[in-house]
Amino acid sequence: MTSVSAISERVRPGEPAAFRGAPPGKRAIVVGASSGIGAALVERLVGEGWQVAAVARRAELLAQLARRCAELPRASGGGIVVRAHDVVDAHEVPGVFEALARELGGVDLVIYGAAIMPKIARDEYDTTKDLEQLAVNLAGCIAWGNAAARLFQTQRHGMLVGISSIAGERGRKGNPVYNATKAGMNTYLEALRNRLSECGVHVCTVKPGFVATDMTAGMGKLLWLISADEAARQILVAARARANERFVPRRWWLVATVIKSIPRFLFKKLNV
Ligand SMILES: NC(=O)c1ccc[n+]([C@@H]2O[C@H](COP(=O)([O-])OP(=O)(O)OC[C@H]3O[C@@H](n4cnc5c(N)ncnc54)[C@H](OP(=O)(O)O)[C@@H]3O)[C@@H](O)[C@H]2O)c1
């Protein structure tokens, strides 16, 4: 079996945007692909010649994404298949993963970006809402992450990219469970990275700051807001660099470092 590092040496400079360090095969599954960062990632990958399976619930948005991809220059050789799937149905994931892997002819890259972040009032403790976030943001990531890990460990190559958030760095007053799901995702992805590095498989945790998508719509003026396409570009740069963890844009690392260093008694008083 060939390891990732062995394969990476065959990636020649100037070769069209293959993942450096990852296998030369360009077959990806993007979960949470119907809008925002996920959709932008799909468009970029297809434009770079990847065969991509785009997964989310809203079939009409996925069909629109497929039409946009069909308009990309044919020279790239990229392609898209779409699959309507609700990540809450975790028991379906192994079957959906296997079917997509068969359709793509294999899988080299899995990106998990599905998430919800409902508005939560400061005096709201709605377990139904909270458990839904847990199911989509964390349990869904685990179900898809496990399916990817199982295949990648067996084939001894592949890359898993998890789109987490800077929100997972501390427990804030605003949305306790969104923060908790992202913190849980960080720990899960770190553990997978440690396990899978032994067989040359890489796991990259991405922590975006503010990105202009449906998720942030109506939130007013946001610090260092970037477009979904710019976020997607930076995420692919991080993946190609085999970063363990990457803030997007990178300057959020400084903010995270400051946030993490604030003593608990002070953080408690902050209205964030
Ligand atoms: N926007 C930001 O400022 C920001 C900052 C930090 C981190 N992030 C993270 O970036 C990722 C992408 O978010 P975004 O900003 O691009 O928001 P978005 O446009 O709302 O995208 C969320 C994606 O998740 C999918 N999704 C939600 N529930 C799902 C379910 N039950 N089953 C399958 N797919 C589901 C949505 O598709 P369907 O609704 O069609 O299912 C959609 O494709 C998320 O993980 C988010 O936490 C965003």
The ligand as an SDF file (V2000), in Angstrom:
LIG
                    3D

 48 52  0  0  0  0  0  0  0  0999 V2000
  -20.5130   31.8600    8.4740 N   0  0  0  0  0  0  0  0  0  0  0  0
  -19.6470   32.0350    9.4720 C   0  0  0  0  0  0  0  0  0  0  0  0
  -19.3380   33.1690    9.8850 O   0  0  0  0  0  0  0  0  0  0  0  0
  -18.9810   30.8350   10.0940 C   0  0  0  0  0  0  0  0  0  0  0  0
  -18.0190   31.0760   11.0700 C   0  0  0  0  0  0  0  0  0  0  0  0
  -17.3880   29.9920   11.6700 C   0  0  0  0  0  0  0  0  0  0  0  0
  -17.7140   28.7180   11.2820 C   0  0  0  0  0  0  0  0  0  0  0  0
  -18.6690   28.5010   10.3260 N   0  0  0  0  0  0  0  0  0  0  0  0
  -18.9800   27.1260    9.9800 C   0  0  0  0  0  0  0  0  0  0  0  0
  -18.8910   26.9720    8.5850 O   0  0  0  0  0  0  0  0  0  0  0  0
  -19.7220   25.8590    8.1910 C   0  0  0  0  0  0  0  0  0  0  0  0
  -20.5580   26.2660    6.9880 C   0  0  0  0  0  0  0  0  0  0  0  0
  -21.4930   27.2530    7.4000 O   0  0  0  0  0  0  0  0  0  0  0  0
  -21.9440   28.4760    6.4690 P   0  0  0  0  0  0  0  0  0  0  0  0
  -21.5060   29.7030    7.1340 O   0  0  0  0  0  0  0  0  0  0  0  0
  -21.5370   28.2050    5.0740 O   0  0  0  0  0  0  0  0  0  0  0  0
  -23.5210   28.4200    6.6500 O   0  0  0  0  0  0  0  0  0  0  0  0
  -24.6980   27.9010    5.7050 P   0  0  0  0  0  0  0  0  0  0  0  0
  -24.6870   28.6160    4.4090 O   0  0  0  0  0  0  0  0  0  0  0  0
  -25.9120   27.9870    6.5490 O   0  0  0  0  0  0  0  0  0  0  0  0
  -24.3180   26.3730    5.4110 O   0  0  0  0  0  0  0  0  0  0  0  0
  -24.6500   25.3330    6.2780 C   0  0  0  0  0  0  0  0  0  0  0  0
  -24.7090   24.0750    5.4780 C   0  0  0  0  0  0  0  0  0  0  0  0
  -25.0250   22.9990    6.3860 O   0  0  0  0  0  0  0  0  0  0  0  0
  -26.0540   22.2200    5.7970 C   0  0  0  0  0  0  0  0  0  0  0  0
  -26.8910   21.5610    6.8060 N   0  0  0  0  0  0  0  0  0  0  0  0
  -27.5220   22.1350    7.8580 C   0  0  0  0  0  0  0  0  0  0  0  0
  -28.2640   21.2080    8.4920 N   0  0  0  0  0  0  0  0  0  0  0  0
  -28.0890   20.0370    7.8210 C   0  0  0  0  0  0  0  0  0  0  0  0
  -28.6060   18.7330    7.9690 C   0  0  0  0  0  0  0  0  0  0  0  0
  -29.4700   18.4300    8.9620 N   0  0  0  0  0  0  0  0  0  0  0  0
  -28.2390   17.7700    7.0940 N   0  0  0  0  0  0  0  0  0  0  0  0
  -27.3720   18.0650    6.0840 C   0  0  0  0  0  0  0  0  0  0  0  0
  -26.8450   19.2840    5.8860 N   0  0  0  0  0  0  0  0  0  0  0  0
  -27.2100   20.2640    6.7410 C   0  0  0  0  0  0  0  0  0  0  0  0
  -26.8770   23.2290    4.9980 C   0  0  0  0  0  0  0  0  0  0  0  0
  -27.6040   22.5570    3.9780 O   0  0  0  0  0  0  0  0  0  0  0  0
  -29.1810   22.2150    4.0340 P   0  0  0  0  0  0  0  0  0  0  0  0
  -29.8430   23.2650    4.8570 O   0  0  0  0  0  0  0  0  0  0  0  0
  -29.5660   22.2360    2.5850 O   0  0  0  0  0  0  0  0  0  0  0  0
  -29.2610   20.8600    4.6360 O   0  0  0  0  0  0  0  0  0  0  0  0
  -25.7860   24.0950    4.4040 C   0  0  0  0  0  0  0  0  0  0  0  0
  -25.3270   23.5140    3.2180 O   0  0  0  0  0  0  0  0  0  0  0  0
  -20.5200   25.4950    9.4340 C   0  0  0  0  0  0  0  0  0  0  0  0
  -19.9160   24.3810   10.0410 O   0  0  0  0  0  0  0  0  0  0  0  0
  -20.3820   26.7030   10.3410 C   0  0  0  0  0  0  0  0  0  0  0  0
  -20.5060   26.3620   11.7070 O   0  0  0  0  0  0  0  0  0  0  0  0
  -19.3120   29.5430    9.7250 C   0  0  0  0  0  0  0  0  0  0  0  0
  1  2  1  0
  2  3  2  0
  2  4  1  0
  4  5  1  0
  4 48  2  0
  5  6  2  0
  6  7  1  0
  7  8  2  0
  8  9  1  0
  8 48  1  0
  9 10  1  0
  9 46  1  0
 10 11  1  0
 11 12  1  0
 11 44  1  0
 12 13  1  0
 13 14  1  0
 14 15  2  0
 14 16  1  0
 14 17  1  0
 17 18  1  0
 18 19  2  0
 18 20  1  0
 18 21  1  0
 21 22  1  0
 22 23  1  0
 23 24  1  0
 23 42  1  0
 24 25  1  0
 25 26  1  0
 25 36  1  0
 26 27  1  0
 26 35  1  0
 27 28  2  0
 28 29  1  0
 29 30  1  0
 29 35  2  0
 30 31  1  0
 30 32  2  0
 32 33  1  0
 33 34  2  0
 34 35  1  0
 36 37  1  0
 36 42  1  0
 37 38  1  0
 38 39  2  0
 38 40  1  0
 38 41  1  0
 42 43  1  0
 44 45  1  0
 44 46  1  0
 46 47  1  0
M  CHG  2   8   1  16  -1
M  END
$$$$
